[in-house]
């Protein structure tokens, strides 16, 4: 994160810029590049609560942020593939939990 405090609009523009440049780069031959950029985007999104009052974030984005911040070699194919598989399983569990809460009227 930048040392100075950005406005929510500046941060949103940063995420938008990141996504546009990522989309362009995904057109190339590097198949893992797109997956890595999407994980980096989850990290960026994990910081939105710093800019938007009342936004709490979620555990999936926190996991992505922790993954990137704790391993400088996170982008290696075997590590990234494993993490994405773990995130897919965690997403499924979160979706099941939300559906259960919705059906129980919570």
mmCIF file of the C-alpha atoms, coordinates in Angstrom:
data_MODEL
# 
_entry.id   MODEL 
# 
loop_
_atom_site.group_PDB 
_atom_site.id 
_atom_site.type_symbol 
_atom_site.label_atom_id 
_atom_site.label_alt_id 
_atom_site.label_comp_id 
_atom_site.label_asym_id 
_atom_site.label_entity_id 
_atom_site.label_seq_id 
_atom_site.pdbx_PDB_ins_code 
_atom_site.Cartn_x 
_atom_site.Cartn_y 
_atom_site.Cartn_z 
_atom_site.occupancy 
_atom_site.B_iso_or_equiv 
_atom_site.pdbx_formal_charge 
_atom_site.auth_seq_id 
_atom_site.auth_comp_id 
_atom_site.auth_asym_id 
_atom_site.auth_atom_id 
_atom_site.pdbx_PDB_model_num 
ATOM 1   C CA . UNK A 1 1   ? 0.000   0.000   0.000   1.00 0.00 ? 1   UNK A CA 1 
ATOM 2   C CA . UNK A 1 2   ? 1.020   3.567   -0.663  1.00 0.00 ? 2   UNK A CA 1 
ATOM 3   C CA . UNK A 1 3   ? 2.403   5.450   2.360   1.00 0.00 ? 3   UNK A CA 1 
ATOM 4   C CA . UNK A 1 4   ? 0.060   8.406   1.910   1.00 0.00 ? 4   UNK A CA 1 
ATOM 5   C CA . UNK A 1 5   ? -3.650  7.904   2.434   1.00 0.00 ? 5   UNK A CA 1 
ATOM 6   C CA . UNK A 1 6   ? -5.485  7.738   -0.877  1.00 0.00 ? 6   UNK A CA 1 
ATOM 7   C CA . UNK A 1 7   ? -9.071  8.749   -1.343  1.00 0.00 ? 7   UNK A CA 1 
ATOM 8   C CA . UNK A 1 8   ? -11.635 6.046   -2.114  1.00 0.00 ? 8   UNK A CA 1 
ATOM 9   C CA . UNK A 1 9   ? -11.843 7.397   -5.679  1.00 0.00 ? 9   UNK A CA 1 
ATOM 10  C CA . UNK A 1 10  ? -8.069  7.175   -6.109  1.00 0.00 ? 10  UNK A CA 1 
ATOM 11  C CA . UNK A 1 11  ? -8.059  3.636   -4.777  1.00 0.00 ? 11  UNK A CA 1 
ATOM 12  C CA . UNK A 1 12  ? -10.933 2.604   -7.046  1.00 0.00 ? 12  UNK A CA 1 
ATOM 13  C CA . UNK A 1 13  ? -9.063  4.106   -10.020 1.00 0.00 ? 13  UNK A CA 1 
ATOM 14  C CA . UNK A 1 14  ? -5.979  2.102   -9.002  1.00 0.00 ? 14  UNK A CA 1 
ATOM 15  C CA . UNK A 1 15  ? -8.005  -1.105  -9.003  1.00 0.00 ? 15  UNK A CA 1 
ATOM 16  C CA . UNK A 1 16  ? -9.590  -0.190  -12.344 1.00 0.00 ? 16  UNK A CA 1 
ATOM 17  C CA . UNK A 1 17  ? -6.182  0.518   -13.878 1.00 0.00 ? 17  UNK A CA 1 
ATOM 18  C CA . UNK A 1 18  ? -4.853  -2.746  -12.516 1.00 0.00 ? 18  UNK A CA 1 
ATOM 19  C CA . UNK A 1 19  ? -7.754  -4.708  -14.025 1.00 0.00 ? 19  UNK A CA 1 
ATOM 20  C CA . UNK A 1 20  ? -7.449  -3.057  -17.442 1.00 0.00 ? 20  UNK A CA 1 
ATOM 21  C CA . UNK A 1 21  ? -3.700  -3.659  -17.656 1.00 0.00 ? 21  UNK A CA 1 
ATOM 22  C CA . UNK A 1 22  ? -4.215  -7.211  -16.398 1.00 0.00 ? 22  UNK A CA 1 
ATOM 23  C CA . UNK A 1 23  ? -6.857  -7.921  -19.027 1.00 0.00 ? 23  UNK A CA 1 
ATOM 24  C CA . UNK A 1 24  ? -4.538  -6.681  -21.750 1.00 0.00 ? 24  UNK A CA 1 
ATOM 25  C CA . UNK A 1 25  ? -1.642  -8.795  -20.488 1.00 0.00 ? 25  UNK A CA 1 
ATOM 26  C CA . UNK A 1 26  ? -3.863  -11.894 -20.228 1.00 0.00 ? 26  UNK A CA 1 
ATOM 27  C CA . UNK A 1 27  ? -4.092  -11.847 -24.005 1.00 0.00 ? 27  UNK A CA 1 
ATOM 28  C CA . UNK A 1 28  ? -0.463  -13.016 -24.119 1.00 0.00 ? 28  UNK A CA 1 
ATOM 29  C CA . UNK A 1 29  ? 0.936   -16.532 -23.875 1.00 0.00 ? 29  UNK A CA 1 
ATOM 30  C CA . UNK A 1 30  ? 1.676   -16.539 -20.105 1.00 0.00 ? 30  UNK A CA 1 
ATOM 31  C CA . UNK A 1 31  ? -1.195  -18.702 -18.821 1.00 0.00 ? 31  UNK A CA 1 
ATOM 32  C CA . UNK A 1 32  ? -0.451  -18.203 -15.102 1.00 0.00 ? 32  UNK A CA 1 
ATOM 33  C CA . UNK A 1 33  ? -0.175  -14.438 -15.443 1.00 0.00 ? 33  UNK A CA 1 
ATOM 34  C CA . UNK A 1 34  ? -3.940  -13.923 -15.416 1.00 0.00 ? 34  UNK A CA 1 
ATOM 35  C CA . UNK A 1 35  ? -4.436  -16.043 -12.316 1.00 0.00 ? 35  UNK A CA 1 
ATOM 36  C CA . UNK A 1 36  ? -1.677  -14.176 -10.500 1.00 0.00 ? 36  UNK A CA 1 
ATOM 37  C CA . UNK A 1 37  ? -3.140  -10.798 -11.397 1.00 0.00 ? 37  UNK A CA 1 
ATOM 38  C CA . UNK A 1 38  ? -6.565  -11.865 -10.158 1.00 0.00 ? 38  UNK A CA 1 
ATOM 39  C CA . UNK A 1 39  ? -5.073  -12.901 -6.801  1.00 0.00 ? 39  UNK A CA 1 
ATOM 40  C CA . UNK A 1 40  ? -3.324  -9.518  -6.668  1.00 0.00 ? 40  UNK A CA 1 
ATOM 41  C CA . UNK A 1 41  ? -6.694  -7.874  -7.365  1.00 0.00 ? 41  UNK A CA 1 
ATOM 42  C CA . UNK A 1 42  ? -8.212  -9.718  -4.395  1.00 0.00 ? 42  UNK A CA 1 
ATOM 43  C CA . UNK A 1 43  ? -5.411  -8.238  -2.306  1.00 0.00 ? 43  UNK A CA 1 
ATOM 44  C CA . UNK A 1 44  ? -6.279  -4.736  -3.555  1.00 0.00 ? 44  UNK A CA 1 
ATOM 45  C CA . UNK A 1 45  ? -9.956  -5.321  -2.805  1.00 0.00 ? 45  UNK A CA 1 
ATOM 46  C CA . UNK A 1 46  ? -9.087  -6.483  0.715   1.00 0.00 ? 46  UNK A CA 1 
ATOM 47  C CA . UNK A 1 47  ? -8.045  -2.895  1.462   1.00 0.00 ? 47  UNK A CA 1 
ATOM 48  C CA . UNK A 1 48  ? -11.356 -1.290  0.397   1.00 0.00 ? 48  UNK A CA 1 
ATOM 49  C CA . UNK A 1 49  ? -12.665 -1.183  4.001   1.00 0.00 ? 49  UNK A CA 1 
ATOM 50  C CA . UNK A 1 50  ? -9.869  1.332   4.687   1.00 0.00 ? 50  UNK A CA 1 
ATOM 51  C CA . UNK A 1 51  ? -11.594 3.679   2.234   1.00 0.00 ? 51  UNK A CA 1 
ATOM 52  C CA . UNK A 1 52  ? -15.288 2.932   2.614   1.00 0.00 ? 52  UNK A CA 1 
ATOM 53  C CA . UNK A 1 53  ? -16.853 3.401   6.037   1.00 0.00 ? 53  UNK A CA 1 
ATOM 54  C CA . UNK A 1 54  ? -19.135 0.535   6.991   1.00 0.00 ? 54  UNK A CA 1 
ATOM 55  C CA . UNK A 1 55  ? -17.523 -1.935  4.569   1.00 0.00 ? 55  UNK A CA 1 
ATOM 56  C CA . UNK A 1 56  ? -16.182 -4.894  6.532   1.00 0.00 ? 56  UNK A CA 1 
ATOM 57  C CA . UNK A 1 57  ? -14.498 -6.916  3.821   1.00 0.00 ? 57  UNK A CA 1 
ATOM 58  C CA . UNK A 1 58  ? -14.496 -10.709 3.966   1.00 0.00 ? 58  UNK A CA 1 
ATOM 59  C CA . UNK A 1 59  ? -12.351 -13.640 4.945   1.00 0.00 ? 59  UNK A CA 1 
ATOM 60  C CA . UNK A 1 60  ? -11.622 -14.687 1.358   1.00 0.00 ? 60  UNK A CA 1 
ATOM 61  C CA . UNK A 1 61  ? -10.051 -11.337 0.523   1.00 0.00 ? 61  UNK A CA 1 
ATOM 62  C CA . UNK A 1 62  ? -8.141  -11.434 3.796   1.00 0.00 ? 62  UNK A CA 1 
ATOM 63  C CA . UNK A 1 63  ? -6.744  -14.861 2.864   1.00 0.00 ? 63  UNK A CA 1 
ATOM 64  C CA . UNK A 1 64  ? -5.553  -13.497 -0.480  1.00 0.00 ? 64  UNK A CA 1 
ATOM 65  C CA . UNK A 1 65  ? -3.867  -10.565 1.211   1.00 0.00 ? 65  UNK A CA 1 
ATOM 66  C CA . UNK A 1 66  ? -2.158  -12.829 3.761   1.00 0.00 ? 66  UNK A CA 1 
ATOM 67  C CA . UNK A 1 67  ? -0.999  -15.196 1.009   1.00 0.00 ? 67  UNK A CA 1 
ATOM 68  C CA . UNK A 1 68  ? 0.668   -12.394 -0.938  1.00 0.00 ? 68  UNK A CA 1 
ATOM 69  C CA . UNK A 1 69  ? 2.159   -10.676 2.084   1.00 0.00 ? 69  UNK A CA 1 
ATOM 70  C CA . UNK A 1 70  ? 3.682   -13.783 3.678   1.00 0.00 ? 70  UNK A CA 1 
ATOM 71  C CA . UNK A 1 71  ? 5.445   -15.379 0.709   1.00 0.00 ? 71  UNK A CA 1 
ATOM 72  C CA . UNK A 1 72  ? 7.523   -13.336 -1.706  1.00 0.00 ? 72  UNK A CA 1 
ATOM 73  C CA . UNK A 1 73  ? 7.497   -16.275 -4.158  1.00 0.00 ? 73  UNK A CA 1 
ATOM 74  C CA . UNK A 1 74  ? 3.693   -16.651 -4.158  1.00 0.00 ? 74  UNK A CA 1 
ATOM 75  C CA . UNK A 1 75  ? 3.598   -16.395 -7.954  1.00 0.00 ? 75  UNK A CA 1 
ATOM 76  C CA . UNK A 1 76  ? 5.437   -19.718 -8.498  1.00 0.00 ? 76  UNK A CA 1 
ATOM 77  C CA . UNK A 1 77  ? 3.122   -22.041 -10.390 1.00 0.00 ? 77  UNK A CA 1 
ATOM 78  C CA . UNK A 1 78  ? 2.874   -24.750 -7.726  1.00 0.00 ? 78  UNK A CA 1 
ATOM 79  C CA . UNK A 1 79  ? 2.185   -22.255 -4.916  1.00 0.00 ? 79  UNK A CA 1 
ATOM 80  C CA . UNK A 1 80  ? -0.291  -20.196 -6.911  1.00 0.00 ? 80  UNK A CA 1 
ATOM 81  C CA . UNK A 1 81  ? -2.155  -23.268 -8.180  1.00 0.00 ? 81  UNK A CA 1 
ATOM 82  C CA . UNK A 1 82  ? -2.412  -24.696 -4.670  1.00 0.00 ? 82  UNK A CA 1 
ATOM 83  C CA . UNK A 1 83  ? -3.649  -21.384 -3.275  1.00 0.00 ? 83  UNK A CA 1 
ATOM 84  C CA . UNK A 1 84  ? -6.277  -20.964 -5.995  1.00 0.00 ? 84  UNK A CA 1 
ATOM 85  C CA . UNK A 1 85  ? -7.550  -24.498 -5.310  1.00 0.00 ? 85  UNK A CA 1 
ATOM 86  C CA . UNK A 1 86  ? -7.730  -23.720 -1.584  1.00 0.00 ? 86  UNK A CA 1 
ATOM 87  C CA . UNK A 1 87  ? -9.581  -20.472 -2.317  1.00 0.00 ? 87  UNK A CA 1 
ATOM 88  C CA . UNK A 1 88  ? -12.052 -22.319 -4.544  1.00 0.00 ? 88  UNK A CA 1 
ATOM 89  C CA . UNK A 1 89  ? -12.822 -24.717 -1.700  1.00 0.00 ? 89  UNK A CA 1 
ATOM 90  C CA . UNK A 1 90  ? -13.132 -21.839 0.783   1.00 0.00 ? 90  UNK A CA 1 
ATOM 91  C CA . UNK A 1 91  ? -15.476 -20.024 -1.619  1.00 0.00 ? 91  UNK A CA 1 
ATOM 92  C CA . UNK A 1 92  ? -17.675 -23.091 -1.884  1.00 0.00 ? 92  UNK A CA 1 
ATOM 93  C CA . UNK A 1 93  ? -17.889 -23.306 1.921   1.00 0.00 ? 93  UNK A CA 1 
ATOM 94  C CA . UNK A 1 94  ? -18.725 -19.597 2.197   1.00 0.00 ? 94  UNK A CA 1 
ATOM 95  C CA . UNK A 1 95  ? -21.426 -19.939 -0.462  1.00 0.00 ? 95  UNK A CA 1 
ATOM 96  C CA . UNK A 1 96  ? -22.943 -22.929 1.335   1.00 0.00 ? 96  UNK A CA 1 
ATOM 97  C CA . UNK A 1 97  ? -22.924 -20.968 4.593   1.00 0.00 ? 97  UNK A CA 1 
ATOM 98  C CA . UNK A 1 98  ? -24.617 -17.955 2.989   1.00 0.00 ? 98  UNK A CA 1 
ATOM 99  C CA . UNK A 1 99  ? -27.260 -20.130 1.325   1.00 0.00 ? 99  UNK A CA 1 
ATOM 100 C CA . UNK A 1 100 ? -27.939 -21.867 4.625   1.00 0.00 ? 100 UNK A CA 1 
ATOM 101 C CA . UNK A 1 101 ? -28.304 -18.532 6.426   1.00 0.00 ? 101 UNK A CA 1 
ATOM 102 C CA . UNK A 1 102 ? -30.617 -17.261 3.700   1.00 0.00 ? 102 UNK A CA 1 
ATOM 103 C CA . UNK A 1 103 ? -32.821 -20.356 3.822   1.00 0.00 ? 103 UNK A CA 1 
ATOM 104 C CA . UNK A 1 104 ? -32.989 -20.111 7.637   1.00 0.00 ? 104 UNK A CA 1 
ATOM 105 C CA . UNK A 1 105 ? -34.141 -16.519 7.407   1.00 0.00 ? 105 UNK A CA 1 
ATOM 106 C CA . UNK A 1 106 ? -31.005 -15.073 9.021   1.00 0.00 ? 106 UNK A CA 1 
# 
